[in-house]
Amino acid sequence: MIAVDCDGPACVVGEPGRALSDSRDMVYAREQATRETDAAARALFDAGAEKVVVWDNHGFGANLVFDRLDRRCEILLGTGFGRRFPLLDDSYTGVLLIGYHAMEGTSGAVLAHTYSPSAYRAIRVQGQPVGEMALDAAVAGELGVPLMLVASDDKGCLEAQRFMPWVETVVTKQGFGRNCAYSKHPAVAEEEIYQATQRAVARRAEMQPLVFDHPIRLEIEFKRPLQLLKARIRRRGWHYAGGLRLRTELPTMLEFRC
């Protein structure tokens, strides 16, 4: 399964003061995310994959130009699924993350955030700050499915390797700040994703599921008091942890809701 975000592709930097989805760069971002996803999908099919599912998970989940994907792909899209990596089970060989980004607060990273750029200052597991890549990989890991490849900016790739040193990475651009980067040409990034995907498949025996220690102690720190107040009302099983923080304990990452 290929999980796709739109912040990390080549030449995507967004617009100051806005989330990517609200910026003029979103038109290009969805097109480049589509091309990079297609490169990964073609590489998987060429390496012998029988089935490739593309999961569009940026924002409301309907961003890619779906008719430009390899026609053999199957597509998960929209919002309202019960968990991250919907329909994933232990029959899958691995997962890939295309267009992902570094966690909130990462210095020099392009469009760094953790799920919500406006709401969350940090998400921590067992007291350690984690970003979307590790959190999503841990959901797959609960099913015994390893993360095999990440395509992101240089800061995002370093973050992925810190949690999952076995993973193949493709640096699409070098981040110099939230809205500035030194990027590879889009076509070069696509070719590198194709090649790295084939390497990842060849190395699949080395890939490991990421599994957090159980029980999973999860904490969310919010940016504003009003966001904390709303979360205290809406999130059942979460407890006030001081400051702008809520905490909970989960038996499995399959129960994680961002």
C-alpha positions as CSV (number, residue, x, y, z in Angstrom):
1,M,0.0,0.0,0.0
2,I,1.3,3.5,-0.9
3,A,0.3,6.2,1.5
4,V,0.3,9.7,-0.1
5,D,0.6,13.1,1.4
6,C,1.1,16.3,-0.6
7,D,3.6,18.4,1.4
8,G,6.8,16.4,0.5
9,P,7.0,16.1,-3.3
10,A,9.7,17.9,-5.3
11,C,9.2,21.6,-5.8
12,V,6.4,21.9,-3.3
13,V,6.9,24.7,-0.7
14,G,3.4,26.1,-0.1
15,E,2.7,29.7,0.8
16,P,3.7,31.7,3.9
17,G,0.9,31.9,6.5
18,R,-1.2,29.2,5.0
19,A,-1.6,25.5,5.1
20,L,-0.7,23.8,1.8
21,S,-4.3,23.0,1.0
22,D,-5.2,26.7,1.2
23,S,-2.2,27.9,-0.9
24,R,-1.8,28.5,-4.6
25,D,0.8,25.7,-4.6
26,M,-1.8,23.0,-4.0
27,V,-2.6,22.7,-7.7
28,Y,1.0,21.8,-8.5
29,A,1.4,19.7,-5.3
30,R,-1.4,17.3,-6.2
31,E,0.0,16.9,-9.7
32,Q,3.5,16.1,-8.5
33,A,2.3,13.9,-5.7
34,T,0.4,11.9,-8.4
35,R,3.5,11.6,-10.6
36,E,5.7,10.5,-7.7
37,T,3.0,8.0,-6.6
38,D,2.7,6.6,-10.1
39,A,6.5,6.1,-10.2
40,A,6.4,4.0,-7.0
41,A,3.4,2.1,-8.2
42,R,5.0,1.3,-11.6
43,A,8.1,0.1,-9.8
44,L,6.1,-2.2,-7.6
45,F,4.2,-3.7,-10.5
46,D,7.5,-4.1,-12.5
47,A,9.0,-5.9,-9.4
48,G,6.1,-8.4,-9.5
49,A,3.4,-6.9,-7.2
50,E,0.0,-8.4,-7.8
51,K,-1.9,-5.6,-6.1
52,V,-1.0,-1.9,-5.3
53,V,-3.4,0.2,-3.3
54,V,-2.9,4.0,-3.2
55,W,-4.2,5.7,-0.1
56,D,-4.7,9.5,-0.5
57,N,-4.5,10.9,3.0
58,H,-3.7,14.6,2.7
59,G,-6.5,16.7,4.2
60,F,-9.9,15.5,3.1
61,G,-8.3,12.6,1.1
62,A,-9.3,13.5,-2.4
63,N,-6.2,15.3,-3.9
64,L,-4.5,13.1,-6.4
65,V,-5.2,13.2,-10.1
66,F,-6.5,9.6,-10.0
67,D,-6.9,9.0,-13.7
68,R,-3.1,9.7,-14.2
69,L,-2.2,6.8,-11.9
70,D,-1.3,3.4,-13.4
71,R,-4.6,1.9,-14.2
72,R,-3.7,-1.3,-12.3
73,C,-3.8,0.7,-9.0
74,E,-6.7,0.5,-6.6
75,I,-7.5,3.7,-4.6
76,L,-8.6,4.5,-1.1
77,L,-9.8,8.1,-0.7
78,G,-11.9,10.4,1.3
79,T,-12.4,10.9,5.1
80,G,-14.2,8.9,7.8
81,F,-12.2,5.7,7.8
82,G,-12.0,4.1,11.2
83,R,-8.2,4.2,11.4
84,R,-5.0,5.1,9.6
85,F,-4.1,2.7,6.8
86,P,-7.7,1.6,6.2
87,L,-8.2,-2.0,5.0
88,L,-4.5,-2.8,5.5
89,D,-3.9,-6.3,6.8
90,D,-1.1,-8.9,7.2
91,S,-1.5,-10.0,3.6
92,Y,0.4,-6.9,2.4
93,T,4.2,-7.1,1.9
94,G,4.9,-3.5,2.9
95,V,3.9,0.1,2.9
96,L,5.4,3.2,1.2
97,L,5.1,6.8,2.2
98,I,5.2,9.3,-0.7
99,G,5.0,13.1,-0.2
100,Y,5.4,12.9,3.6
101,H,7.1,15.6,5.7
102,A,9.0,16.2,8.9
103,M,7.2,16.6,12.3
104,E,6.1,19.9,13.8
105,G,9.0,22.0,15.0
106,T,11.7,20.5,12.8
107,S,14.2,23.2,12.0
108,G,14.6,24.0,8.3
109,A,12.0,21.4,7.2
110,V,9.5,22.3,4.4
111,L,5.9,22.5,5.6
112,A,6.7,20.7,8.9
113,H,3.7,19.7,11.0
114,T,2.1,16.7,12.7
115,Y,-1.3,16.0,11.2
116,S,-2.7,19.5,11.9
117,P,-0.5,22.5,11.3
118,S,-2.9,24.7,13.2
119,A,-3.7,22.5,16.2
120,Y,-0.8,20.3,17.4
121,R,2.5,21.5,18.8
122,A,3.6,18.0,19.4
123,I,2.5,14.3,19.6
124,R,4.6,12.1,21.9
125,V,4.7,8.3,22.3
126,Q,6.3,7.0,25.5
127,G,7.5,10.6,26.1
128,Q,9.3,10.9,22.8
129,P,8.2,13.3,20.1
130,V,7.0,11.5,17.0
131,G,5.8,12.6,13.6
132,E,3.3,11.3,11.0
133,M,5.8,8.9,9.5
134,A,6.5,6.9,12.7
135,L,2.9,7.1,13.8
136,D,1.6,5.8,10.5
137,A,4.4,3.2,10.2
138,A,3.5,2.0,13.8
139,V,-0.2,1.4,12.7
140,A,1.1,-0.8,9.9
141,G,3.6,-2.4,12.2
142,E,0.8,-3.6,14.5
143,L,-0.3,-5.7,11.6
144,G,3.2,-7.0,10.9
145,V,3.6,-4.9,7.8
146,P,6.9,-3.0,7.5
147,L,7.5,0.5,6.1
148,M,9.8,0.0,3.1
149,L,10.3,3.5,1.5
150,V,9.9,7.2,2.3
151,A,10.0,10.1,-0.1
152,S,10.3,13.5,1.6
153,D,12.6,16.5,2.0
154,D,16.0,15.9,3.6
155,K,14.7,16.5,7.1
156,G,11.8,14.1,6.7
157,C,14.1,11.4,5.4
158,L,16.5,11.8,8.4
159,E,13.5,11.5,10.7
160,A,12.3,8.3,9.0
161,Q,15.8,6.8,9.3
162,R,16.0,7.7,13.0
163,F,12.9,5.6,13.8
164,M,13.4,3.0,11.0
165,P,17.1,2.7,9.9
166,W,16.3,-0.1,7.4
167,V,14.0,2.1,5.3
168,E,14.9,3.2,1.7
169,T,14.6,7.0,1.3
170,V,14.4,9.5,-1.5
171,V,15.2,13.1,-0.8
172,T,13.0,15.2,-3.1
173,K,14.3,18.5,-1.9
174,Q,16.6,20.2,0.7
175,G,14.6,22.3,3.2
176,F,15.8,25.7,4.1
177,G,12.7,26.8,6.0
178,R,9.0,26.2,6.1
179,N,8.4,27.7,2.6
180,C,11.7,27.4,0.9
181,A,13.8,24.6,-0.6
182,Y,16.5,23.6,-3.0
183,S,14.6,20.9,-5.0
184,K,15.5,18.2,-7.5
185,H,13.8,18.5,-10.9
186,P,10.4,16.7,-10.6
187,A,11.3,14.1,-13.2
188,V,14.6,13.3,-11.4
189,A,12.7,12.8,-8.2
190,E,10.2,10.5,-9.9
191,E,13.0,8.4,-11.4
192,E,14.8,8.1,-8.1
193,I,11.5,7.0,-6.4
194,Y,11.1,4.3,-9.1
195,Q,14.7,3.0,-8.5
196,A,14.5,3.2,-4.7
197,T,11.1,1.3,-4.7
198,Q,12.7,-1.5,-6.7
199,R,15.6,-1.5,-4.2
200,A,13.2,-1.7,-1.3
201,V,11.4,-4.7,-2.8
202,A,14.7,-6.4,-3.4
203,R,15.6,-5.8,0.3
204,R,12.2,-6.7,1.6
205,A,13.7,-9.5,3.8
206,E,15.6,-6.8,5.8
207,M,12.5,-4.6,6.4
208,Q,11.0,-4.7,9.9
209,P,7.6,-3.6,11.3
210,L,7.8,-0.6,13.6
211,V,6.1,-1.5,16.9
212,F,5.9,0.7,19.9
213,D,6.2,-0.8,23.4
214,H,2.8,-1.7,24.8
215,P,0.8,-0.2,26.4
216,I,1.2,2.9,24.3
217,R,1.3,6.1,26.3
218,L,0.2,8.9,24.0
219,E,0.3,12.6,24.6
220,I,-0.9,15.5,22.4
221,E,0.2,19.1,23.1
222,F,-1.9,21.8,21.5
223,K,-1.0,25.2,20.3
224,R,-4.0,27.1,21.8
225,P,-6.2,26.8,24.9
226,L,-9.4,26.7,22.8
227,Q,-8.1,23.7,20.9
228,L,-7.3,21.9,24.1
229,L,-10.8,22.7,25.4
230,K,-12.5,21.3,22.3
231,A,-10.4,18.2,22.4
232,R,-11.2,17.5,26.1
233,I,-14.9,17.6,25.2
234,R,-14.6,15.4,22.0
235,R,-11.9,12.9,22.9
236,R,-13.2,10.1,25.1
237,G,-10.6,8.4,27.3
238,W,-8.1,11.3,27.2
239,H,-7.1,13.0,30.4
240,Y,-5.7,16.5,31.2
241,A,-1.9,16.3,31.6
242,G,-1.1,19.9,32.5
243,G,-0.3,22.9,30.3
244,L,-1.9,22.4,26.9
245,R,-1.5,18.6,27.0
246,L,-3.9,15.6,27.0
247,R,-2.8,12.0,27.5
248,T,-4.2,8.6,27.0
249,E,-3.0,5.0,27.0
250,L,-3.8,2.6,24.1
251,P,-3.4,-1.1,24.0
252,T,-2.6,-1.0,20.3
253,M,-1.9,1.7,17.6
254,L,-4.8,0.3,15.7
255,E,-6.9,2.4,18.1
256,F,-4.9,5.6,17.3
257,R,-7.0,8.5,15.9
258,C,-5.2,11.7,14.9
